[in-house]
Amino acid sequence: MTFELPATADLWRTDQLLASGLNSRAIAQLVQGAELVRVRRGTYARAEWWRGLNSTVRRRQRVFAHSLGTLRTSPGRFVYSHVSGASLHYLQLWKADDRVHLTQEKCPSGISHGRDVVAHTRSLGSREVCFVDGLPCTSLERTVVDCCLMFTVPQAVILMDHAARMGADLGLVRARCTDLAGRNGVVALRRALELADPRSESAGESLTRELLRRLRITPPEVQYVVRTPLGEHRLDFAWPERKVALEFDGRPKYFDYRPTGDVLFAERRREKALMEQGWTFLRIEWRDLFNEVEFKYRVLRALSHGTAADSPPFRRFRSG
């Protein structure tokens, strides 16, 4: 017997599927036949739609699936927070878990959230709660703080850069960081605040800046503009006194909006114009960020061949 899913929507509760005319056996057969995906307890998604989502969108949809699935079973006295709050705010996340995070003032007796949910218990001020796409969520600044407290420094830098780019009030974040002195995870929060730069346009650029800092290499100018006969060109990173440029080649640069051939041709013309002015180019990809010895060698070699030999490529940073 052939069963059909409802034509409208892509995400349903079990009772919604039953109300559409399916029974428990039909739901099980649709899951087995890879037409339906069980997202979490009591919530299902159209398989074709679910498979087409990237990891970022899928993480966000898990939050909506949780909200849909608990609409009739939960007292609703919680807000989505941490990684889930970041997903709702469209913040960039790197190596974050897929579980649903929520914050509640106290744990209601007899309530089981499920293994895919992390429930945090603490009080939230009225200014720390907002609504995003109809769901209760921690504010942008509170979300950043909560995430950074559980992140590594690289993860925190990526998130902080993007939050700054979205207009987060870093003054509020700094004040909260001061209040949390001595707490586990506050070091990552503090480091991310020190490195925060809204000019970083991607996670890769944020990681590159963090790595340059960690390797104690003189910080470059970010999004540096150079004028050539072909017009103005913006470099991801630049040491102008040495005419050394470092470009992060992430996949979106070459696959979004324009055909790959057009992008590569424009890149070659741009690079040629800059090289005619004496610039040296160093191009890196994601994999280069995880081979730190080779990365450091390549950057220092490029800087040593720069035009200002009296400027050391190393810079001392105070610890702490």
C-alpha positions in Angstrom: 0.0 0.0 0.0 1.3 3.5 -0.9 1.1 6.2 1.6 1.5 9.9 0.8 2.7 12.8 3.0 0.7 16.0 3.4 1.4 18.3 0.5 1.8 21.3 2.8 4.7 21.9 5.2 7.9 19.9 5.6 7.9 19.4 9.4 5.2 17.7 11.4 4.3 16.4 14.9 3.1 12.8 15.1 -0.5 13.9 15.8 -0.4 16.1 12.7 0.5 13.2 10.5 -2.1 11.0 12.2 -4.7 13.8 11.6 -3.8 13.8 7.9 -4.9 10.2 7.5 -1.7 8.3 8.2 -1.4 5.7 11.0 1.5 4.5 13.0 2.3 1.7 10.6 2.2 4.2 7.7 4.6 6.5 9.5 7.0 3.7 10.2 6.9 2.6 6.5 7.6 6.1 5.3 10.6 6.3 7.6 11.9 2.9 6.5 11.4 3.9 2.9 13.5 7.1 3.4 10.5 9.4 2.6 10.2 10.6 6.2 13.0 11.5 8.7 12.5 11.3 12.5 14.1 14.6 13.6 13.4 14.0 17.3 10.9 12.4 19.5 7.4 13.1 18.1 8.6 15.2 15.2 9.2 14.2 11.6 10.5 16.0 8.4 10.0 15.4 4.7 13.2 13.4 3.8 13.9 15.1 0.5 13.7 18.6 2.2 15.8 17.5 5.2 18.5 16.0 3.0 18.8 19.3 1.1 19.6 21.3 4.2 23.2 22.2 5.1 24.4 21.6 8.6 23.8 25.2 9.6 20.2 25.3 8.5 19.6 21.8 9.8 20.8 22.9 13.3 18.3 25.8 13.2 15.5 23.5 12.0 16.1 21.2 15.0 15.1 24.2 17.2 11.9 24.6 15.3 11.3 20.9 15.5 11.7 21.0 19.3 9.3 24.0 19.5 6.8 22.2 17.3 7.1 18.9 19.2 6.7 20.5 22.7 4.0 22.9 21.8 1.4 20.8 23.6 3.5 19.0 26.1 5.7 21.8 27.7 4.7 24.6 30.0 6.8 26.8 27.8 8.8 28.4 30.6 12.1 28.3 28.8 14.0 30.2 26.2 16.3 28.9 23.5 19.9 29.7 24.4 23.6 28.9 23.8 24.1 27.2 20.4 20.4 27.1 19.7 20.1 30.8 20.4 23.1 31.4 18.1 21.4 29.4 15.4 18.2 31.5 15.7 20.2 34.7 15.5 22.0 33.4 12.4 25.4 33.6 14.1 28.3 31.7 12.5 29.1 28.5 14.4 32.1 26.2 14.0 32.2 22.6 15.3 29.1 23.2 17.4 27.0 20.4 18.6 23.5 19.7 17.2 21.7 19.4 20.4 18.9 21.8 21.4 20.0 24.2 24.2 17.4 26.0 26.4 17.5 28.0 29.6 14.9 27.8 32.3 14.7 29.5 35.7 14.2 26.2 37.5 13.8 22.6 36.4 10.1 21.6 36.5 9.5 18.4 38.3 8.5 15.4 36.1 9.7 17.1 32.9 12.0 15.0 30.6 13.6 17.0 27.8 15.1 14.1 26.0 18.7 13.1 25.2 18.9 15.7 22.3 18.3 18.6 24.7 20.6 20.4 27.0 18.7 22.3 29.7 20.5 25.1 31.5 19.1 26.5 34.8 19.6 30.1 35.6 17.6 33.4 35.8 17.5 35.8 32.9 16.8 39.5 33.0 14.0 41.0 30.9 16.6 42.6 28.6 18.3 39.2 28.1 15.3 37.7 26.3 13.9 38.4 22.9 11.8 36.7 20.2 13.4 35.5 16.9 11.0 34.2 14.3 8.4 33.7 16.9 10.5 31.7 19.3 11.7 32.9 22.8 15.5 33.3 22.7 18.3 34.8 24.7 19.4 38.3 23.4 22.2 38.5 21.0 24.7 39.7 23.7 23.6 37.0 26.2 23.8 34.3 23.5 27.4 35.3 22.7 28.4 35.2 26.4 26.8 31.8 27.0 28.3 30.3 23.9 31.8 31.6 24.5 31.8 30.2 28.0 31.5 26.7 26.5 33.6 27.3 23.4 37.3 27.0 22.6 39.1 30.3 21.7 38.9 29.8 17.9 35.2 28.9 18.2 34.6 32.0 20.3 36.5 34.3 18.0 34.4 33.2 15.0 31.2 33.9 16.9 32.3 37.2 18.4 33.4 38.6 15.1 30.1 37.7 13.5 28.1 39.1 16.4 30.1 42.4 16.2 29.4 42.5 12.5 25.7 42.1 13.2 25.8 45.0 15.6 26.0 43.3 19.0 26.8 45.7 21.9 30.3 44.6 22.9 30.2 47.0 25.8 27.4 44.8 27.4 29.5 41.7 26.6 32.6 43.2 28.2 30.6 44.2 31.3 29.3 40.6 31.6 32.8 39.2 31.1 34.0 41.4 34.0 31.2 40.0 36.2 32.2 36.5 35.4 35.9 36.8 36.4 37.2 33.4 37.6 34.4 31.4 36.0 35.2 28.4 33.8 35.3 29.4 30.2 35.8 33.1 30.8 39.3 33.0 29.3 37.8 32.1 25.8 35.3 34.9 26.2 38.0 37.4 27.2 40.3 36.4 24.3 37.4 36.7 21.8 36.6 40.2 23.0 40.3 41.2 22.7 40.4 39.9 19.1 36.9 41.0 18.0 36.9 42.6 14.6 33.6 43.1 12.6 35.7 43.5 9.4 36.3 39.8 9.3 33.9 38.5 6.7 34.1 34.8 7.2 34.9 32.1 9.8 38.1 31.4 7.9 39.2 35.0 8.2 38.5 35.0 11.9 40.5 31.8 12.4 43.4 33.2 10.4 43.6 36.3 12.6 43.4 34.1 15.7 46.2 31.9 14.4 48.4 34.8 13.5 48.0 36.2 17.0 48.7 32.8 18.6 51.8 32.3 16.5 53.0 35.8 17.6 53.3 37.1 14.0 52.8 40.9 13.6 49.1 41.5 13.1 48.2 42.5 9.5 45.8 45.2 8.4 42.4 43.7 7.8 40.4 44.4 4.6 43.2 46.6 3.4 42.3 48.7 0.2 45.0 49.1 -2.5 44.5 51.3 -5.6 45.7 50.1 -9.0 45.0 51.2 -12.6 42.2 48.6 -12.6 40.5 50.3 -9.6 40.4 49.7 -5.8 41.1 46.2 -4.5 40.5 44.9 -1.0 42.8 42.4 0.5 41.8 40.1 3.3 45.0 40.7 5.2 48.0 42.9 4.3 51.3 44.0 5.7 51.5 47.3 3.6 55.0 48.2 4.6 56.2 44.9 3.2 53.7 44.7 0.4 52.6 41.2 1.5 49.0 40.1 1.1 47.4 37.1 2.6 44.2 35.9 1.1 41.9 33.3 2.6 40.4 31.2 -0.3 37.1 29.9 1.1 34.7 27.9 -1.1 31.9 30.6 -1.0 34.2 33.1 -2.7 34.3 30.9 -5.8 30.9 29.3 -5.8 28.4 32.0 -4.7 26.6 34.3 -7.0 28.9 34.2 -10.1 30.3 31.4 -12.3 33.6 30.0 -11.1 35.4 31.0 -14.4 34.4 34.7 -14.0 35.5 34.8 -10.4 38.9 33.2 -11.2 39.5 35.5 -14.2 38.7 38.6 -12.0 41.0 37.3 -9.3 43.9 36.8 -11.8 43.5 40.3 -13.2 43.4 41.8 -9.7 46.4 39.8 -8.5 48.4 40.7 -11.6 47.7 44.4 -11.1 48.9 44.2 -7.6 52.0 42.2 -8.3 53.0 44.8 -10.9 53.0 47.2 -8.0 55.4 44.9 -6.0 52.9 43.0 -3.9 53.6 39.4 -2.9 50.6 37.1 -2.5 50.1 34.3 0.0 47.0 32.2 -0.5 45.7 29.9 2.1 42.7 27.5 2.4 41.0 25.8 5.4 43.4 22.9 5.5 46.4 25.3 5.9 45.0 26.6 9.2 45.4 23.2 10.7 49.1 22.7 9.7 50.4 25.5 11.9 54.1 24.8 11.4 53.9 25.1 7.6 51.5 28.0 7.9 54.0 29.9 10.1 56.9 29.1 7.8 55.1 30.3 4.7 54.0 33.6 6.3 57.4 34.4 7.8 59.1 33.5 4.5 56.8 35.9 2.6 57.4 38.6 5.2 61.1 38.2 5.1 61.0 38.7 1.3 59.0 41.9 1.8 60.4 45.4 1.0 60.9 46.6 4.6 63.6 44.5 6.0 63.9 46.6 9.2 60.5 45.6 10.4 60.5 42.3 12.3 57.7 39.8 11.4 57.4 38.8 15.1 55.7 40.8 17.7 55.8 40.2 21.4 52.5 40.0 23.2 52.0 40.2 26.9 50.5 37.1 28.4 47.3 37.2 30.5 
